[in-house]
Amino acid sequence: MNWEQIVIYKKDEVDALLTERGILDEDIKKVISQAIESGEKLYQEEENRFLAKAKLERFTVYVEYSPENDGFRIHTGYSHRVDFKSEHVE
């Protein structure tokens, strides 16, 4: 599924939290798209929620979501930026 076709729903407080964390709708859609294509995601059966992650250009993004109607309800998201560099010591 093309990430641009994904429909997401968020409550105002979730939208504010994601904005504060620098996570764009585009980032969320890319994470969900990759999870659908790869099948790599965690599932909480009792909550009918998924947790997926994807390494994007700038950072790694995690999104917790549930299927809803023709799209996905976003519950939360977080990210981290880490750049490890190899250092050869003699």
N, C-alpha and C positions, 0 to 999 in steps of 0.2 A: 504494500500500500504506500502510495506517495504521501509523504508527510504533510504536504500542502492540502491534501484532501481531508485530513483528520479534523473532526469537530470536537472542541473541548468546552467544558462548562466549569466555571469557578464561582464560588461565593466571593463577595467583595473582600472579606478578610483574608482569604487565600490569595486573591489577586494582589492585595497590598503586601503580603508576606513575600510572595515570589518576586514582586517588583523590588522590594527592599533587598532581596538576596541577589538581584541582578539576573534573574532567570526569565527569559522572554518566552512568549507563547510559541515562537518558532523552535526554541530549544525543547520545550515540552513535547511538541508534536514529533520532533526528530527522535526523541527517546522512545516514545510510544511506537512509532513506525519501526524502529530497529527491533524493539521487543516483539512486535507482531511477526516481522520477517524472520528473526532468528529463533524465536521461541524461548529466548533467555530472559526469564522473569520469575519472580517469586510470587506465590499465590497464598493469600490468607482466606481459607475457605469460609470461616465463620463470619468474616466481614465482606466477602466477595470483592476483595481488593487485590490489586497487583502492585508490585514494586519492581521497577525496571531502572536500569542505568545505561548510560552511553557516554563514551568519551567523545566530546565534541572538540572543535578547534581550540577553544580557549580553556576548557575545563571539563570535568566529569560531572554530569547532572544525574540526579536520582529523582524519580517521580513516583508518587503513590497515587493510583487511580482506580476507578471502577468503570465498567461498561455502563452506559446510560443512553437509552434511545438509539439515536444514530451516531453517537460519539462516546466521549469519555468524561466522567466527572473527576476533576483533579482535586485531591484531598490535601496534598502538600508536596513540597519539593525542596531539595537542597543541593548544594554543589560544593566542590572543592577544586582548588587549583594547586597542583604540585608538579614541579619540574625537577626530575632527578637527572643529574649529569654524571656520567662515568668519569671517574678520576683514577688514573693509573699512578700508583705510588711505587717507587723502587727503593 
